[in-house]
Amino acid sequence: MNHRRSNIEIIADMLRVGRKGVGKTEIMYSVNMSYSQLQKYLEFLLSHGLIDKVKTGNPVITYHVTYKGARLLESIDNIRLMLGFGDGDEVIDLDSGSAGDIAHELVEVSTT
């Protein structure tokens, strides 16, 4: 079956990959997208505050999910679970710590 992913599925996949901070190449290969698609989606995610661009060296740049991005991913995964899509393994519960840990790590990264 040839299944085209929706924009929301692509965004969710990118947010999942960006939990620990990744570069463009890792996002592109992990999410299975072209470079032009990657550029379009990164611009969207950055402009909406869902990911942050962090310079970790010269010229190394990584992308990290923001707290807002983690909240969006939680919502997307919960909707997928409620609709019966997927097995729910991807669901993040902010109260249990997954997304909260991401936000905490982001604070630690930004203060170091």
N, C-alpha and C positions, 0 to 999 in steps of 0.2 A: 504494500500500500504506500503510495506516494503522499506523504503528509507535509504540507507547508506549514511552518510555524507562524504563529501570529506575532505581531510586534510585542505583545505582552509576554509571550513565551520566551522570545529572544531576550527581552529586558531581564526577565527573571533568571534566565541562564547566565547572563552577564553578571548580575548581582551575586549569584551563587559563587561564581568563579572569583569574584573580587573580594570575597570575605577577608582573606589574609593579605591582600595586596598583590597585584600581578601586573605584568607588563602587557603591552599591546599584543605581542606575538602569542603569549599564552592565552589571552582572551580569545583571539582570533581562531586559534586551533581548538581550544576547548569547547567553544561555542559553535564551531564549524561555520564560519562566515568569511566573506571576502574582506579585503582591506577597505574597500569603499564602504561596505556595510558597517564595518567596525568604526570607521571615522564618523559616519552619520549617527550611530547609536551612542558613541562616546560623547559627542557634542551634545546630544539630547540629555544624557544622564548627568553630565557636568552642569549644563545650564539649569537643570531642575534640582540641583543639590543632592542627587542620589549617589554620586560618587565624588571623591576628591582626587585630584592629581597631585602626587607627592614626588618631589625630586629627591631621589635617594643617593645620587652620585652624579658624576658627569660622564655621559649625558643620560644616565639611567633615570627613567620616570616610571613610577608604578601608580596604579589606580586602586583606591580603597573604597569600600562601601561605607557610606555615612550612616548615621543613626536613622535618618529619614529613608535611606535606601533599604536598610534592614527592615524597617517597618513596612515599606511597600512590599518587599519580598515575603514577609510574614503574611500580609493580606492576600497576596496572589496565591500563595501556597494553601492558605486556609480556604479560599474560594474554590480552588481546584479540588481540595479534599471534600468539601461540602457537595460539589457537583459530581463527585465520583471519578474524577480524572486522576490517574496516578494512584500510588499506594499510600501516599501521605508521608513517605520517608523524608520528603524535603521540607516538611512543615517546621517552621521556627516558632517557638513560643518565647516571646520576650520576657515573660515572667520566669521562665525556667532558666534563662541565662544565655542561650545561644546568641540571639541578636544583641542582648544586653552586653555580653562579652565582647562582641564586635565593637559596640560603641565604646566600651571601656578601653579596649585596645587602641581604638582611634584616638582617644584622649591621651593615652600614654605615648603614642607615637608623636602626636602634635606637641607634647610638652617636652620631649627629649631632643 
